[in-house]
Amino acid sequence: MTVEEWVPRLAAELGVDTEIDIEAILAIAGDVAHAVERKAAPVSAFVIGLAAGRAGATPEAVAEAIRATRDLATSAQG
């Protein structure tokens, strides 16, 4: 099963009805993995999801959480 097949299936199972930008999530996970450490990537994606959910679970909330995470990861690089 591919990620493109898995994510909509998982979202439906968990009752998530917002669009999920798979490429944006993979990109921020890669940014965090390079700026912090690899195991920070999935945890950061989880925290992004929590933050976006608390902010209304809209695509804009996800984008804002990704932006804030990218800014923080960039500053962590030094």
Steps between C-alpha positions, in 0.01 A plus 500: 500500500632845414491808721248652256271203563574474872444861609140538374416158642651591838332842498161343434552241775593775749223736394730762352314686230749769399734487202840357586796640308721192503788674325503786752502257793781296346697816425476634856591158638812507282585852610469404867699180450787699351486795740441313825531122486322233304276378780369855551327481159203272583455659842497845340241387244284377789535833684415686178182295478408575860563872454305512175212312660486742790502790253197375309636216288494708183758488223605848613556376855717217369698741282555734796618215723737384225633855454564541872671161516718581199600834658591327827693223323689757293600689814608173664760450229690798629 
